[in-house]
């Protein structure tokens, strides 16, 4: 009961206090017309990077506390809520293109690298904090594979785990491409979150002993791959035409921050789903 109360207090704190603070940090960035920018694609990239670091520290902080007190999955969820605020307060791909008249794909690839590093760092902090968590009596007595659950907070990678990351990144990218129809903030974050569920399931089905960090690593790859796809498929000076024709690749509509938020929100559900599937096959 105490553990459940703590978990919900941390969820609410992430949603109504820490998340909005991180979102306000992102609002310090702006595009040339005064509208929202992204962490790097804005009029003051240095300020945007500072906002990204602040948001990362806030997400890692509340996620770490939640993981320590309640376990890895609540920790990921709390961090995801914080980054969801940041993603929601930043600009979407088509907005960036409409404001600048062309697509800053190169800038977004750089942003993808930075966001990917922040996502992995948050995952490491939460995993380490989860290792300090003492499960309450009966906490793991659920219809899920014990082996799948106990390896989630590990930082150990094997060759099989690496293969799982690659396969899951491909599966998640395909899912996101189909799901991202527009770049409305809620829609693309949801697309990234649903893709993250698929990523976590694929990771665990390929390698049951893979840590949760493997799923976040696959999403981090996609945070870079999404703008990189735009760079390859859509010339910068033709991007505005593609926006009006609605022919931008679905994957390119998802920004790096969308991937980070979606990964942290979707991974816990995917881990639980995969552990349930494995549990059923054990009987």
C-alpha positions as CSV (number, residue, x, y, z in Angstrom):
1,X,0.0,0.0,0.0
2,X,2.8,2.4,0.9
3,X,4.6,1.5,-2.3
4,X,1.5,2.2,-4.4
5,X,1.0,5.5,-2.7
6,X,4.6,6.5,-3.3
7,X,4.3,5.5,-6.9
8,X,1.2,7.6,-7.5
9,X,2.7,10.6,-5.7
10,X,5.7,10.5,-7.9
11,X,3.5,10.1,-11.0
12,X,1.5,13.2,-10.1
13,X,4.6,15.1,-9.1
14,X,6.1,14.3,-12.5
15,X,2.9,15.4,-14.3
16,X,2.0,18.6,-12.5
17,X,5.3,20.0,-11.1
18,X,8.5,18.6,-12.6
19,X,7.2,18.1,-16.1
20,X,5.9,21.7,-16.5
21,X,9.2,23.0,-15.2
22,X,11.0,21.0,-17.9
23,X,8.5,22.2,-20.5
24,X,9.1,25.9,-19.5
25,X,12.8,25.3,-20.0
26,X,12.1,24.3,-23.6
27,X,10.0,27.4,-24.1
28,X,13.2,29.5,-23.6
29,X,14.0,28.4,-27.2
30,X,12.3,30.0,-30.1
31,X,12.3,30.0,-33.9
32,X,12.9,33.1,-36.0
33,X,9.2,34.1,-36.0
34,X,9.0,33.7,-32.2
35,X,7.2,30.4,-32.2
36,X,8.6,27.3,-30.4
37,X,11.9,25.8,-31.5
38,X,13.6,22.5,-30.7
39,X,16.7,21.9,-28.5
40,X,19.1,22.7,-31.4
41,X,16.9,24.0,-34.2
42,X,16.2,27.5,-32.8
43,X,17.7,31.0,-32.7
44,X,20.0,30.2,-29.8
45,X,21.2,26.6,-29.9
46,X,23.4,27.0,-26.8
47,X,20.3,28.0,-24.8
48,X,18.4,25.0,-26.3
49,X,21.1,22.6,-25.3
50,X,21.1,24.0,-21.7
51,X,17.3,23.5,-21.6
52,X,17.8,19.9,-22.9
53,X,20.4,19.2,-20.1
54,X,18.1,20.7,-17.5
55,X,15.2,18.6,-18.6
56,X,17.4,15.5,-18.7
57,X,18.6,16.1,-15.1
58,X,15.0,16.6,-14.0
59,X,13.8,13.4,-15.7
60,X,16.7,11.4,-14.4
61,X,16.2,12.8,-10.9
62,X,12.5,11.9,-10.6
63,X,13.0,8.7,-12.6
64,X,15.8,7.6,-10.3
65,X,13.9,8.3,-7.2
66,X,10.8,6.4,-8.6
67,X,13.0,3.5,-9.6
68,X,14.7,3.4,-6.2
69,X,11.4,3.4,-4.3
70,X,9.1,1.6,-6.7
71,X,11.1,-0.3,-9.4
72,X,12.5,0.3,-12.9
73,X,9.2,0.5,-14.8
74,X,7.7,3.4,-12.6
75,X,11.1,5.1,-12.9
76,X,10.9,5.0,-16.7
77,X,7.3,6.2,-16.7
78,X,8.0,9.2,-14.4
79,X,11.0,10.2,-16.6
80,X,8.8,9.8,-19.7
81,X,6.1,12.1,-18.4
82,X,8.8,14.8,-17.8
83,X,10.2,14.5,-21.3
84,X,6.7,14.4,-22.7
85,X,6.2,17.9,-21.5
86,X,9.5,18.9,-23.2
87,X,8.5,17.3,-26.4
88,X,5.0,18.8,-26.3
89,X,6.5,22.3,-25.8
90,X,8.9,22.1,-28.7
91,X,8.2,22.5,-32.4
92,X,7.2,19.7,-34.8
93,X,9.0,18.9,-38.0
94,X,6.6,20.6,-40.3
95,X,6.5,23.7,-38.1
96,X,10.2,24.0,-38.3
97,X,10.2,23.6,-42.1
98,X,7.3,26.1,-42.5
99,X,9.1,28.8,-40.4
100,X,12.5,28.4,-42.0
101,X,11.3,27.6,-45.6
102,X,13.5,24.6,-45.7
103,X,14.4,21.5,-43.6
104,X,17.3,21.8,-41.2
105,X,17.9,18.1,-41.4
106,X,21.6,18.3,-40.5
107,X,20.8,20.3,-37.4
108,X,18.1,17.8,-36.4
109,X,20.6,14.9,-36.8
110,X,22.9,16.7,-34.4
111,X,20.0,17.1,-32.1
112,X,19.2,13.5,-32.5
113,X,22.7,12.5,-31.3
114,X,22.4,14.8,-28.2
115,X,18.9,13.5,-27.4
116,X,20.0,9.9,-27.9
117,X,22.9,10.4,-25.4
118,X,20.5,12.0,-22.9
119,X,18.0,9.1,-23.3
120,X,20.7,6.5,-22.7
121,X,22.0,8.5,-19.7
122,X,18.5,8.6,-18.2
123,X,18.1,4.9,-18.7
124,X,21.5,4.2,-17.0
125,X,20.6,6.3,-14.0
126,X,17.2,4.6,-13.6
127,X,18.6,1.1,-14.0
128,X,21.3,1.8,-11.3
129,X,18.6,3.2,-9.0
130,X,16.3,0.2,-9.6
131,X,19.1,-2.1,-8.5
132,X,18.9,-0.4,-5.1
133,X,15.1,-1.1,-5.0
134,X,13.9,-3.6,-2.4
135,X,10.7,-5.3,-3.7
136,X,7.8,-5.3,-1.3
137,X,6.4,-8.7,-0.3
138,X,4.5,-10.1,-3.3
139,X,5.6,-7.3,-5.6
140,X,6.8,-9.7,-8.3
141,X,4.0,-12.2,-7.8
142,X,2.4,-11.3,-11.1
143,X,1.6,-13.2,-14.3
144,X,5.0,-12.3,-15.8
145,X,8.2,-14.2,-16.2
146,X,10.5,-13.8,-13.2
147,X,13.6,-14.1,-15.4
148,X,12.4,-11.4,-17.7
149,X,11.7,-9.0,-14.9
150,X,14.9,-9.6,-12.9
151,X,17.2,-8.9,-16.0
152,X,15.5,-5.6,-16.9
153,X,17.6,-3.4,-14.5
154,X,20.9,-5.0,-15.6
155,X,23.4,-3.0,-17.6
156,X,25.0,-6.2,-19.0
157,X,24.9,-6.6,-22.8
158,X,25.7,-9.7,-24.9
159,X,26.1,-10.2,-28.6
160,X,22.5,-11.5,-28.6
161,X,21.4,-8.3,-26.9
162,X,23.1,-6.2,-29.6
163,X,21.3,-8.2,-32.3
164,X,18.1,-7.6,-30.4
165,X,18.7,-3.9,-30.4
166,X,19.2,-3.8,-34.2
167,X,16.2,-6.0,-34.9
168,X,14.0,-4.0,-32.6
169,X,15.1,-0.7,-34.0
170,X,14.1,-1.9,-37.5
171,X,10.7,-3.1,-36.2
172,X,10.1,0.1,-34.2
173,X,11.0,2.3,-37.2
174,X,8.6,0.4,-39.4
175,X,5.8,0.7,-36.8
176,X,6.5,4.4,-36.3
177,X,6.5,5.1,-40.0
178,X,3.0,3.7,-40.3
179,X,1.7,5.3,-37.1
180,X,3.0,8.9,-37.6
181,X,0.4,10.4,-40.0
182,X,0.8,14.0,-39.0
183,X,3.3,15.9,-36.8
184,X,0.6,17.0,-34.3
185,X,2.5,16.9,-31.0
186,X,0.3,14.4,-29.3
187,X,0.1,12.2,-32.4
188,X,3.8,11.8,-33.0
189,X,4.6,11.3,-29.3
190,X,1.9,8.6,-29.2
191,X,3.4,7.0,-32.4
192,X,6.8,6.9,-30.8
193,X,5.3,5.5,-27.6
194,X,3.5,2.7,-29.5
195,X,6.6,2.0,-31.5
196,X,8.5,1.8,-28.2
197,X,6.1,-0.9,-26.9
198,X,6.9,-2.9,-30.1
199,X,10.6,-2.3,-29.6
200,X,10.6,-3.6,-26.0
201,X,8.6,-6.7,-27.0
202,X,10.9,-7.5,-29.8
203,X,14.0,-7.0,-27.7
204,X,12.8,-9.4,-25.0
205,X,11.6,-12.0,-27.5
206,X,14.9,-12.0,-29.3
207,X,16.9,-12.0,-26.0
208,X,15.0,-12.7,-22.8
209,X,18.1,-11.5,-20.7
210,X,18.4,-8.2,-22.5
211,X,18.2,-5.2,-20.1
212,X,15.6,-2.5,-20.5
213,X,18.4,-0.3,-21.6
214,X,18.5,-2.3,-24.9
215,X,15.0,-1.1,-25.7
216,X,16.0,2.5,-25.0
217,X,19.1,2.1,-27.1
218,X,17.0,1.0,-30.1
219,X,14.8,4.1,-29.6
220,X,18.0,6.2,-29.3
221,X,19.1,4.9,-32.7
222,X,15.7,6.0,-34.2
223,X,16.1,9.4,-32.7
224,X,19.1,9.9,-35.0
225,X,17.7,7.8,-37.9
226,X,14.4,9.8,-38.2
227,X,16.0,13.1,-39.3
228,X,18.8,11.2,-41.1
229,X,16.0,9.6,-43.2
230,X,14.7,13.1,-44.0
231,X,18.2,14.2,-45.0
232,X,18.5,11.3,-47.4
233,X,15.0,11.3,-48.8
234,X,13.9,14.9,-48.9
235,X,16.3,17.7,-50.1
236,X,16.2,20.7,-47.8
237,X,14.9,23.1,-50.4
238,X,12.1,20.8,-51.4
239,X,10.9,20.0,-47.9
240,X,8.3,22.8,-47.8
241,X,6.7,21.5,-50.9
242,X,6.7,18.0,-49.4
243,X,5.0,19.4,-46.3
244,X,2.2,21.0,-48.3
245,X,1.8,17.8,-50.4
246,X,1.9,15.7,-47.2
247,X,4.6,13.5,-48.6
248,X,7.2,13.7,-45.9
249,X,8.2,10.2,-44.7
250,X,6.2,9.3,-41.5
251,X,9.4,8.5,-39.7
252,X,10.8,11.9,-40.4
253,X,7.8,13.6,-38.7
254,X,9.0,12.3,-35.3
255,X,11.6,14.6,-33.7
256,X,14.3,13.3,-31.4
257,X,12.6,14.5,-28.3
258,X,9.4,12.8,-29.4
259,X,11.4,9.5,-29.5
260,X,12.9,10.1,-26.1
261,X,9.5,10.8,-24.5
262,X,7.8,7.9,-26.3
263,X,10.6,5.5,-25.5
264,X,10.4,6.2,-21.8
265,X,6.6,6.0,-21.7
266,X,6.2,3.0,-24.0
267,X,9.1,0.7,-22.8
268,X,7.5,-0.2,-19.4
269,X,4.3,-1.4,-21.2
270,X,6.4,-3.4,-23.7
271,X,8.5,-5.0,-21.0
272,X,5.3,-6.0,-19.1
273,X,3.7,-7.4,-22.3
274,X,6.8,-9.4,-23.3
275,X,7.2,-10.8,-19.7
276,X,3.5,-11.9,-19.9
277,X,4.0,-13.6,-23.2
278,X,7.1,-15.5,-21.9
279,X,5.2,-16.5,-18.7
280,X,2.5,-18.1,-20.8
281,X,5.0,-20.1,-22.8
282,X,6.6,-21.3,-19.6
283,X,3.4,-23.2,-18.7
